[in-house]
Amino acid sequence: MPYDDLGKEWSPAVGIVLSLHHLDQTWAIDMLVRLSQRARRQIHEVAATIADTGVVPDPDAAAAAGSVSGNNAGSGDQSGWR
């Protein structure tokens, strides 16, 4: 999938993953897909969280904290999920 075809929501998130994890575009997109699956969240939600926070969240930490479905941003939740 060409980077230009990702859409406005995905592009910033892919760029952040590329930068933080030193991956190429294909691996960065794959990482977003896997994060989405593991966190049981829509990929556009994962991409929006990454774009808004600049952090690639840990889905295991979010699930352990019980914050995967809640909005805990700014309340001490360090998982990065909003």
Secondary structure, 3 states (H helix, E strand, C coil): CCHHHCCCCHHHHHHHHHHHHCCCHHHHHHHHHHHHHHHCCCHHHHHHHHHHHCCCCCHHHHHHHCCCCCCCCCCCCCCCCC
